[in-house]
């Protein structure tokens, strides 16, 4: 991990992944997926929004759907020790 990424994590940034479905310019009935990944801040996602503004301004593929995953949105469940045991057959 680079120093830049580490400093961003200290400032509240977390790894964000976006699956971007878009229509091919030459064949609008065909969808293709682009996976974008960077450090960003939930829930406003300024880095992702900056990238999407670039996409709309410079690229021809029309956006269809964007699915976002972020460490604050999805994370492992917290486990707690219990003082009992249950057994199933």
PETA-V343110 format. One record per residue. RES is the residue in one small letter. BURIAL is I if it has 24 or more other ideal C-beta (glycine too) atoms within 12 Angstrom, else O. D_LAST is the distance of its C-alpha to the last C-alpha in Angstrom with 1 decimal. Layout:
res=RES burial=BURIAL d_last=D_LAST
res=RES burial=BURIAL d_last=D_LAST
This chain:
res=x burial=O d_last=46.0
res=x burial=O d_last=49.6
res=x burial=O d_last=51.3
res=x burial=O d_last=51.9
res=x burial=O d_last=48.1
res=x burial=O d_last=47.4
res=x burial=O d_last=50.1
res=x burial=O d_last=48.8
res=x burial=O d_last=45.3
res=x burial=O d_last=47.0
res=x burial=O d_last=48.7
res=x burial=O d_last=45.5
res=x burial=I d_last=45.2
res=x burial=I d_last=41.9
res=x burial=I d_last=41.0
res=x burial=I d_last=41.3
res=x burial=I d_last=40.6
res=x burial=I d_last=42.1
res=x burial=O d_last=41.5
res=x burial=I d_last=44.8
res=x burial=O d_last=45.2
res=x burial=I d_last=48.9
res=x burial=O d_last=51.1
res=x burial=O d_last=53.3
res=x burial=O d_last=56.9
res=x burial=O d_last=58.2
res=x burial=O d_last=55.4
res=x burial=O d_last=54.2
res=x burial=O d_last=51.7
res=x burial=O d_last=49.7
res=x burial=O d_last=47.4
res=x burial=O d_last=46.8
res=x burial=O d_last=44.6
res=x burial=I d_last=45.9
res=x burial=O d_last=43.6
res=x burial=I d_last=45.3
res=x burial=O d_last=44.0
res=x burial=I d_last=45.8
res=x burial=I d_last=45.4
res=x burial=I d_last=45.9
res=x burial=I d_last=45.5
res=x burial=I d_last=43.2
res=x burial=O d_last=43.8
res=x burial=O d_last=47.4
res=x burial=I d_last=47.0
res=x burial=O d_last=50.7
res=x burial=I d_last=50.4
res=x burial=I d_last=48.6
res=x burial=O d_last=51.1
res=x burial=O d_last=54.0
res=x burial=I d_last=52.6
res=x burial=I d_last=52.2
res=x burial=O d_last=55.8
res=x burial=O d_last=56.9
res=x burial=O d_last=55.0
res=x burial=O d_last=56.7
res=x burial=O d_last=60.1
res=x burial=O d_last=60.2
res=x burial=O d_last=57.8
res=x burial=O d_last=58.1
res=x burial=O d_last=54.5
res=x burial=O d_last=53.6
res=x burial=I d_last=50.4
res=x burial=O d_last=47.8
res=x burial=O d_last=44.6
res=x burial=I d_last=43.6
res=x burial=O d_last=40.0
res=x burial=I d_last=39.9
res=x burial=O d_last=37.2
res=x burial=I d_last=38.0
res=x burial=O d_last=36.2
res=x burial=O d_last=36.7
res=x burial=O d_last=35.3
res=x burial=O d_last=32.2
res=x burial=O d_last=30.7
res=x burial=O d_last=27.4
res=x burial=O d_last=25.4
res=x burial=O d_last=26.1
res=x burial=O d_last=23.4
res=x burial=O d_last=23.6
res=x burial=O d_last=22.3
res=x burial=O d_last=20.4
res=x burial=O d_last=20.3
res=x burial=O d_last=16.7
res=x burial=O d_last=13.2
res=x burial=O d_last=10.1
res=x burial=O d_last=6.6
res=x burial=O d_last=3.8
res=x burial=O d_last=0.0
